[in-house]
Amino acid sequence: MIDTADVTNIELQAAREAAGLYQHQVARQLHVSEDTVSRWERGESMPTSEQVDKMEKLYRAPGLWYGWMRYHDKPFRDRFPEEPA
């Protein structure tokens, strides 16, 4: 399970590696380039919430989407100030 309090680009990479996947495999599943996945993991660009949702399923990493949204989306953080039970 992902620490839902703080999901950054570093956690995206860690979740992918924990799932035993390579960037090119993720890129193929998400219909993006390998360079795009690399940029996400380096923090140079950000995936959409829909792409993070797909990563959560692909990586089998419960909490990835919620943590990403809490860290990167102020309206979401304002609406849901607490972590889910």
N, C-alpha and C positions, 0 to 999 in steps of 0.2 A: 504494500500500500504506500502511496505517495504522501508525504507530509503536506497536507492541503494548505498550510499557512503560507507557503512560499515556493511557488513553482516558477522558476526562471528558465532561461535558455540552458543553463547548466543541468537542471533537473530533466529537461527534455532529452538531452543527450544521455544522461544516466539511465533514464527509463528505457530508452532504445537499446542501450548496451545491455541492460539487465534482461531485456527480452531476447537477447542474442541476435539482434537484427543489424544489418548494415544499412548505411544511408541509402544506397541504391535500391534496396528492397523496400524501404519506407517510401522512397520517391515513387516507385512503381505503383505501390498500393494507393498512394494519395494523388496520383496523376500530376506530379510536379517533377521538376528536375532534381537530380542529386545535388546540384549546386544550391538549389533553394533550401533543401533540408540542411545542408551545411551552414548556410547563412542564418537559418533559424537557431541552430545550435551554437553559433558564434555570437548571437545577439545582434546581428546586423540587420535583420528583418524579423517580422513576427508572423506566425501562422494565424489564420482566422480561428475563431472559436470552433467552427465546424471542423477544421482540420485537426485541432487539438482533441476534439471529441473522437474523431477517427483514430488518432494516435492512442488515446486511452484504451480503446478497444483492441487495437492492433498489438499494443505493448502489454495488454492485460494488466493495466496499472490503474486500479480504482483510485479516484481522487485527483487524477492528473488534470482533467478539465476544470474541476472546481477550483483547485489551487491556482491554475493558470488565470482563470477569471478573477479570482480574489486579488492576485498580484498585479494584473495588467488592465483591469477594467473598473474604473472608479464608480460608475453607476451601479455595477454589479455589487461592488464592495459596500456601497451605501445602502443598497436594498437588502443585502444579506450580510450584516456585520459579524455574525457569529459563524463558526464552523458547524457543519451538519453533525447531528448526534450519531 
